[in-house]
């Protein structure tokens, strides 16, 4: 099993709408995925199931 380094950032963002939050999250995933593919040749994302408020 490979150990992954986690980068800690202390940024807090407040969004006016859930749509704005969803767009920002999508944009961040696109950015991170492109960086991972460039540096490692792949991007893997794992999402848990369930419900959220």
Buried (B, 14 or more C-beta within 10 A) or exposed (E): EEEEEEEEEEEEEEEEEEEEEEEEEEEEEEEEBEEBEEEEEEBEEEEEEEEEE
